[in-house]
Amino acid sequence: MGRVKGYFARTRAERQLHQLDDRMLADIGVRRSEIEKMVWGN
């Protein structure tokens, strides 16, 4: 069950980060091209 919850949490986080504009991403130190790596670790 933990794996499923983790998957959905990561999916939600990735979706939310993609909704931010580039300026907001820069404020938190993330480039758009880094979102997937940050969320999924690959």
Secondary structure as the mmCIF struct_conf table of DSSP 4:
data_model
#
loop_
_struct_conf.conf_type_id
_struct_conf.id
_struct_conf.beg_label_comp_id
_struct_conf.beg_label_asym_id
_struct_conf.beg_label_seq_id
_struct_conf.end_label_comp_id
_struct_conf.end_label_asym_id
_struct_conf.end_label_seq_id
HELX_RH_AL_P HELX_RH_AL_P1 GLY A 2 GLN A 19
BEND BEND1 LEU A 20 LEU A 20
HELX_RH_AL_P HELX_RH_AL_P2 ASP A 22 ASP A 27
TURN_TY1_P TURN_TY1_P1 ILE A 28 GLY A 29
HELX_RH_3T_P HELX_RH_3T_P1 ARG A 32 GLU A 34
HELX_RH_AL_P HELX_RH_AL_P3 ILE A 35 TRP A 40
#
